[in-house]
């Protein structure tokens, strides 16, 4: 059975669910999921999980990197190019102006989710309410922007455009960021282009288009398209078990770990290997007196 991760280069126009369904049909694998939705207009890295690797999605690093184009002086209903233009006015935003306000959006900031997002509101998705013509009050959410950089600037006399790179926490809406940056500059703005260049350890340089994936599968080149399950959790501290501990872990039992370890925080999630360094799964360590107890979370036989 195929299990692991596929680094897919999602094309614009498809939903993330469309890509999952396409992969499911191509491989004939029932359990398929993804790590982090990309909106239909966006392109870039979409990490697709197969088989038991779907249970590891929650342990993948959440940090993501994007390249986005912001167009100033124009506002749309969806904050991106898919919506209707609701406001348009010439503006004189310069690169120096943008450089001045960007530091305000670094670190922990609050964002109001857009109405076209998949956030739940009283049992329904916001985008469902938006399609019904409703606009509801949405509480802000805290996100983290680790890096925000200008890659290019087009000083159009009426509607300047900026290409930015953003490294951020999961749950960050780049379209909201674009609109908020425009607001900080005293004008409208919308996200006219978005490309995800990295999702955790998976980068766009090693991603495959759907056509490349189909060809690789046809020729049986699994080494090209399938990353092993542990590739997604390599950021976790590794714990190597002896033969007895490995046997207990494989059967879903807790394992006593010798004292002297000081993992932080408690519990500490770890990547678990046997004494031959074969991947066994992911577990978490909890303190019990002076020792630590390893509890299996996801087990690979």
Buried (B, 14 or more C-beta within 10 A) or exposed (E): EBBBBBBBBBBBEBEBEBBBEBBBEBBEBEBBBBBBEBBBBBBBBBBBBBBBBBBBBEBBBBBBBBBBBBBBBBBBBBBBBBBEEEEEEEBBBEBEBBEEBBEEBEEEBEBBBBBBBEBEBEEEBBBBBBEEEEEEEBEEBEBBBEEBEBEEBEEBEEBBBBBBBBBBBBBBBBBBBBBBBBEBBEBBBBBBBBBBBBBBBBEBEEBBEBEBBBBBBEEEEEEBBBBEBBBBBEEBEEBBBEEEBBEBBBEEEBBEBEEEBEBEEEBBBBBBBBEEEEBBBBBBBBBEEEEBBBBBBBBBE
